């Protein structure tokens, strides 16, 4: 894959939202990313956005969700394991809204003899990888709320 010329994107720990932020989307009484108290009316529900998400102008679709079963499963995942939202859904956001991430130039990388991906010099490079260093949490929240809308 590296030698194919396709640039890898590594959405990793620098982009993971804090566990408290993730849990706040699903639990009443927790605090949102802005520090606001969340009650049962403020937890992850269709078409609700935090003040930060509203301020970005990123809203949700007005129409009914296209896949209500998927939306229900997404909500259930958040209830059972909120930290799961730090992984695959975050990577999906990169595919759909790459401008929501803080990115720098891609870096030269290679695969070690142990099969690990590591940074290296240009001369040793087998490919290139882009590693975002952060994500706009308000945009990610809006994305999650839209995806879980029924």
Secondary structure, 3 states (H helix, E strand, C coil): CHHHCCCEECCCHHHCCCHHHHHHCCCCCCECCCCCECCCCCCCCCCCCCHHHHHCCCCCCCCCCCCHHHHHHHHHHHHHCHHHHHCHHHHHHHHHCHHHEECCCCEEEEECCCCCEEECCCCCCCEEEECCCEECHHHHHHHHHHHCCC
